[in-house]
Amino acid sequence: MLDQYVRLLKNGEIVAFPTETVYGLGADAWNAEAIRKVFAQKGRPADNPLIVHINAISMAHRFARKIPDEAQTLMEHFWPGPLTLILQKEPTVLDLITAGMPTVALRYPRNPLAQRLIAKAGPLVAPSANSSGRPSPTRPKHIYDDFGPNFPVIDGGSTDIGLESTVLDVTSSPYKVYRPGKVSRSEIHQIINTKVTMASPQQGASKSPGTKYTHYTPDAKVRWLKEKEKPLNPKTLYLLHSFSPADNFHHIIHYAGDYNQMARELYDRFRQADYDGYQTVAVEPFPPEQVNPMIPALKNRINKAIGR
């Protein structure tokens, strides 16, 4: 199944493939021309660094010059999985990947198709497989919508998590989370017993992939549901989690406190709003972050879609 896509990658072409978070737009991490195709395909600014996807902890040493003991512990605990680590880069890592910075972002995805692809094709850069600014793709249809029906996509069905990986900078103390994801700050702290802070948007703007620009935005306007506002406007798609109207309506999606499902479906709902002609997506504000580890990631992506 993968051989045709491996050939494309080894020939300097780009291929979309599934991870457990979202679909990635893969290219050979050692091929500068292929990486330029990724930027061109997405319309991604060159100052937005990329994540290198690997399929073994040992492979990290090919890209990272220095791996702190705590980072090694995190790799052993969370890899393969939805955690990206920012590390000091080896001089051989292409500046195209790192936007000219001395750091590189690495991730070992959990998805079996991604692992097999990397085993055959080698390490891959893989930003989300969508046009820059659009909602990230969680199933092949989203990629075809952005790039056309003939774009090479390895079909792995819908992704398990639906939001991009947590990005953690371990190059300076305290360690900083630049992008929240499935792996929470508290989980990281519990494993390494080291202070971990949440970086401000300004701190992560250059160093971390996927934090510098507006992202995840459908054509419909995304906003937070106002206090005491009732979900009555049929031109608005409502995403609720704590209460359900007495009657069933097509324009009201209720998650009944299942934040993992809400995360898994968020980008698909954003795209649904455009498919179905909704003018607005209104999201019910969340309870305190301690209620569920997915809440910080959901808030981050929704605020990004709003333009904050």
Summary of the structure (lengths in Angstrom):
residues: 308
radius of gyration: 19.0
end to end distance: 41.3
largest distance: 60.7
contacts: 1053
relative contact order: 0.15
helix: 33%
strand: 19%
